[in-house]
Amino acid sequence: MSSTLFRTKRVEQSILDTEEPEHALKKSLSALDLTVFGVGVIIGTGIFVLTGTVAKNNAGPAVALAFVAAGVACALAALCYAEFASTVPVAGSAYTFSYASLGELPAWIIGWDLVLEFALGTAVVAVGWSGYIQSLMDTAGWSMPEALGSREGADTFGFDILAAVLVLILTCILVVGMKLSARITSLVVAIKVTVVLVVIIAGAFLIDGDNYDPFIPKTQTVDAGSSLDAPLIQLMFGWAPSNYGVMGIFTAASVVFFAFIGFDVVATAAEETKNPQRDMPRGIIGSLIICTTLYVAVSIVVTGMQHYSRLSVDAPLADAFKATGHPWFAGFISFGAAVGLTTVCMILLLGQTRVFFAMSRDGLLPRFFSHVHPRFKTPHRPTILLGVIIAILAGFTPLNELAALVNIGTLFAFVVVAIGVIILRRTRPDLHRAFRTPWVPVIPILSVCASLWLMINLPAETWVRFGIWMAAGFVVYFLYGRSHSRMALHGETTVAEVEKGHGKDTE
């Protein structure tokens, strides 16, 4: 049984699968498109909210260093993703990489994990977008009926119509084609980055140097309690997180890291990239560098405009401008956040549908979902199915507590990809690697350590929920995936048969 659970799918076979007419995605993306996708999904509410939270509670003005530390942790993972995405340019991201290096069961686990991560991420972002739109409507004197408004904190039955409609519209855009999605994303990202740059430039003229004193506040130890909402590291070792000081910076880094979540989604579009060997590394690393620079600049500006002890937790940038006598910036920032969240939602939905499509093409999920649209060459069936499910989820559920599962899911994927790089270097040294992660195995090991450190700083309750979802995944795999896998049906001879033109797919 162990030999079947850990059977790997050869890289050549994965690439050949992408050439089957009924299951082939259209290649239309460039390095610029990928970079825009990365920036579009990374820059969300985190840049407008997390800065104030961690500055006030953990790091003071040194929150800028926390963003740098989190960016370094992401960069370690990005280097591993870049090697895999350029070597195995196939839809599915960490799922596909795991299948080629670790085996079928680990691939299923990470694919199951990514389906949850992207689904909840899309729904949570859609609900957040709805909240911003309703806030702007209230400012203009309009209001949504309570039964059709945001479900956050609501005591009565209702449906967040704006969140659901957004997901359905984005679903239609993704069905029509990747190039249309890329054009819309480019336009929205341009607006979003412009808003961020205006905030940085305008805020720079309102900085008071006294607000940076002290830059690294003195250390304080906090008691996070002993319940499941405490970090796992505290429950395991009795080590409470630190507020302020050098350790406060690293505590803050574990929080602001989640503002970077999303760059790995770029890897899911590898199969739809014109020149993935060259463009995937540029898109992944380029988008991360741009976003880290913007995050550091914003954190420096906001802590310079207002003393960290007085920063707002809910809307630090907007309230900092109010405190300096420029209230109209609050609406401007809300507009930028609302516009920006549309791309975050769309790219997360894109990532999920590509992972689902890849798993379906391998037979681990029903093959019905692996057919592409005859005209648009997009995986329309899983896109429509998942779009409808997520729209319903976003409409009925606030999802505040479940959102933490997005974080642990991403970090888990980082760990798997880093380990996969080491293994594939040993098992397939003959593969052409257009981009090679430097200093292997040092960089992958550092990536694993950084990701695990951030994971154990998550609440224990998140680990419990993650474990339940993983257990459900094992059940689905052993009841369906293991017996329907194309590897189980065809074995390793599939590659040779396809190369000779005799391979025949089965439904």
CORWO-V827047 format. One record per residue. PSI is psi in degrees with one decimal (none if undefined). Layout:
psi=PSI
psi=PSI
This chain:
psi=-38.2
psi=-33.4
psi=-31.7
psi=-33.1
psi=-29.2
psi=24.0
psi=133.6
psi=155.3
psi=120.0
psi=144.1
psi=-40.4
psi=-39.6
psi=-40.8
psi=-42.7
psi=-40.4
psi=-34.7
psi=-28.8
psi=-10.2
psi=-2.8
psi=123.4
psi=-42.0
psi=-12.8
psi=18.6
psi=130.9
psi=152.1
psi=133.1
psi=112.1
psi=-0.4
psi=146.1
psi=178.7
psi=-37.6
psi=-42.4
psi=-43.5
psi=-40.6
psi=-41.2
psi=-41.2
psi=-45.3
psi=-48.5
psi=-38.3
psi=-35.3
psi=-28.1
psi=-46.3
psi=106.2
psi=-142.3
psi=-19.0
psi=-42.0
psi=-23.2
psi=-15.7
psi=-51.5
psi=-29.6
psi=-47.7
psi=-39.4
psi=-52.5
psi=-29.0
psi=-42.8
psi=-36.7
psi=-20.2
psi=-46.7
psi=-10.8
psi=-150.5
psi=-19.6
psi=7.1
psi=-27.8
psi=-38.5
psi=-31.7
psi=-40.1
psi=-37.0
psi=-44.9
psi=-43.8
psi=-38.3
psi=-37.1
psi=-42.6
psi=-41.4
psi=-35.9
psi=-37.4
psi=-44.4
psi=-37.2
psi=-37.9
psi=-37.4
psi=-43.3
psi=-40.5
psi=-40.3
psi=-46.4
psi=-46.3
psi=-31.4
psi=-22.6
psi=-37.7
psi=76.2
psi=68.2
psi=144.9
psi=147.6
psi=-16.9
psi=-128.0
psi=-30.5
psi=-50.8
psi=-41.2
psi=-39.7
psi=-37.5
psi=-34.9
psi=-21.2
psi=-43.1
psi=-30.5
psi=175.1
psi=-47.3
psi=-48.0
psi=-37.0
psi=-43.5
psi=-43.9
psi=-46.9
psi=-34.4
psi=-43.6
psi=-40.0
psi=-44.3
psi=-35.7
psi=-44.5
psi=-46.0
psi=-50.7
psi=-35.2
psi=-50.5
psi=-38.5
psi=-44.7
psi=-45.7
psi=-44.2
psi=-44.4
psi=-38.8
psi=-40.6
psi=-40.0
psi=-41.2
psi=-43.2
psi=-40.5
psi=-41.6
psi=-42.6
psi=-42.5
psi=-33.6
psi=-43.3
psi=-37.5
psi=-40.6
psi=-39.0
psi=-35.0
psi=-0.9
psi=10.1
psi=157.3
psi=145.3
psi=146.0
psi=141.4
psi=-36.2
psi=-16.6
psi=9.6
psi=-167.5
psi=143.1
psi=-1.7
psi=114.6
psi=6.4
psi=142.0
psi=-12.9
psi=162.1
psi=139.3
psi=179.9
psi=122.7
psi=89.9
psi=-36.1
psi=-43.3
psi=-43.5
psi=-43.7
psi=-40.4
psi=-48.1
psi=-41.2
psi=-39.8
psi=-44.8
psi=-32.5
psi=-44.9
psi=-40.7
psi=-42.0
psi=-32.2
psi=-39.9
psi=-35.6
psi=153.5
psi=-34.9
psi=-40.0
psi=-41.9
psi=-41.6
psi=-39.5
psi=-44.6
psi=-41.9
psi=-42.2
psi=-43.5
psi=-47.4
psi=-40.1
psi=-38.0
psi=-42.6
psi=-44.8
psi=-45.8
psi=-36.0
psi=-43.7
psi=-44.9
psi=-43.3
psi=-39.4
psi=-42.0
psi=-42.8
psi=-48.1
psi=-46.8
psi=-41.3
psi=-28.2
psi=-29.8
psi=-7.1
psi=10.2
psi=135.7
psi=115.4
psi=-27.7
psi=-23.4
psi=-15.9
psi=2.0
psi=112.9
psi=147.3
psi=-40.5
psi=99.4
psi=160.6
psi=149.8
psi=137.5
psi=136.0
psi=134.7
psi=151.6
psi=108.7
psi=5.2
psi=179.0
psi=9.4
psi=178.6
psi=-15.0
psi=-0.3
psi=155.8
psi=145.7
psi=-35.2
psi=-33.5
psi=-40.4
psi=-30.3
psi=-43.5
psi=-2.2
psi=21.0
psi=110.1
psi=144.4
psi=157.2
psi=141.4
psi=127.3
psi=-177.9
psi=-176.6
psi=-42.9
psi=-28.7
psi=-33.1
psi=-42.6
psi=-33.7
psi=-42.8
psi=-36.5
psi=-35.3
psi=-21.6
psi=-51.3
psi=-15.4
psi=-35.3
psi=-10.1
psi=-13.5
psi=-8.8
psi=130.3
psi=-24.2
psi=-26.6
psi=-17.5
psi=-28.4
psi=-37.1
psi=-23.2
psi=-17.3
psi=14.5
psi=-39.7
psi=-20.5
psi=16.0
psi=137.1
psi=-46.4
psi=76.0
psi=-32.6
psi=-35.6
psi=-41.8
psi=-28.3
psi=-49.3
psi=-39.4
psi=-42.8
psi=-44.3
psi=-52.8
psi=-38.5
psi=-45.2
psi=-35.6
psi=-41.4
psi=-45.4
psi=-46.9
psi=-37.8
psi=-42.6
psi=-45.0
psi=-40.8
psi=-45.3
psi=-42.7
psi=-43.6
psi=-43.5
psi=-37.9
psi=-42.0
psi=-48.7
psi=-35.7
psi=-16.6
psi=-27.6
psi=-36.6
psi=140.5
psi=138.9
psi=-31.1
psi=-16.8
psi=4.0
psi=144.6
psi=144.5
psi=-35.5
psi=-41.7
psi=69.9
psi=-41.9
psi=-49.0
psi=-44.9
psi=-29.2
psi=-39.2
psi=-36.5
psi=-41.7
psi=-23.9
psi=11.3
psi=26.0
psi=67.3
psi=-23.7
psi=-18.1
psi=-24.9
psi=-47.6
psi=-36.4
psi=-42.8
psi=-40.8
psi=-39.0
psi=-44.9
psi=-40.4
psi=-42.4
psi=-44.5
psi=-43.5
psi=-32.8
psi=-21.5
psi=-40.7
psi=-36.3
psi=-46.6
psi=-45.3
psi=-40.1
psi=-33.4
psi=-41.0
psi=-39.8
psi=-47.5
psi=-42.3
psi=-43.4
psi=-33.4
psi=-37.0
psi=-45.6
psi=-42.2
psi=-44.5
psi=-41.0
psi=-35.7
psi=-40.8
psi=-28.1
psi=-3.4
psi=-2.8
psi=-21.6
psi=161.9
psi=131.8
psi=-15.9
psi=-31.8
psi=2.4
psi=1.6
psi=138.9
psi=159.6
psi=133.6
psi=-26.2
psi=-49.9
psi=-16.9
psi=40.2
psi=155.0
psi=77.1
psi=-34.0
psi=-53.4
psi=-30.5
psi=-46.0
psi=-46.3
psi=-52.7
psi=-36.1
psi=-44.2
psi=-44.3
psi=-45.9
psi=-35.3
psi=-43.2
psi=-43.0
psi=-45.6
psi=-32.6
psi=-34.7
psi=-19.5
psi=129.6
psi=-38.7
psi=14.8
psi=-51.1
psi=-35.9
psi=-18.2
psi=-27.8
psi=-24.5
psi=-27.7
psi=-40.7
psi=-49.9
psi=-31.9
psi=-42.0
psi=-46.4
psi=-37.2
psi=-41.0
psi=-39.4
psi=-43.5
psi=-46.6
psi=-44.1
psi=-42.1
psi=-43.4
psi=-38.3
psi=-36.8
psi=-44.6
psi=-45.5
psi=-45.0
psi=-29.7
psi=-34.7
psi=-40.2
psi=-29.2
psi=63.6
psi=-14.8
psi=-13.9
psi=141.1
psi=124.8
psi=104.9
psi=-32.1
psi=131.6
psi=126.7
psi=126.1
psi=155.2
psi=47.0
psi=132.9
psi=8.5
psi=-50.3
psi=-49.1
psi=-39.3
psi=-42.0
psi=-37.7
psi=-42.6
psi=-46.2
psi=-43.6
psi=-41.7
psi=-43.0
psi=-37.8
psi=-43.9
psi=-33.8
psi=-41.7
psi=-7.9
psi=-1.1
psi=155.0
psi=146.0
psi=-30.5
psi=-36.2
psi=-39.1
psi=-38.2
psi=-47.4
psi=-39.1
psi=-41.4
psi=-38.4
psi=-44.2
psi=-40.3
psi=-39.7
psi=-41.2
psi=-36.0
psi=-40.0
psi=-41.4
psi=-46.9
psi=-41.4
psi=-48.3
psi=-24.7
psi=-28.6
psi=-59.3
psi=-44.2
psi=-39.4
psi=-21.6
psi=-1.9
psi=139.5
psi=-29.7
psi=-35.7
psi=-35.0
psi=-35.4
psi=-30.4
psi=-166.1
psi=-12.9
psi=-12.6
psi=-41.5
psi=-49.4
psi=-39.9
psi=-42.4
psi=-40.7
psi=-33.6
psi=-4.4
psi=11.2
psi=-4.0
psi=135.9
psi=126.1
psi=154.3
psi=143.6
psi=none
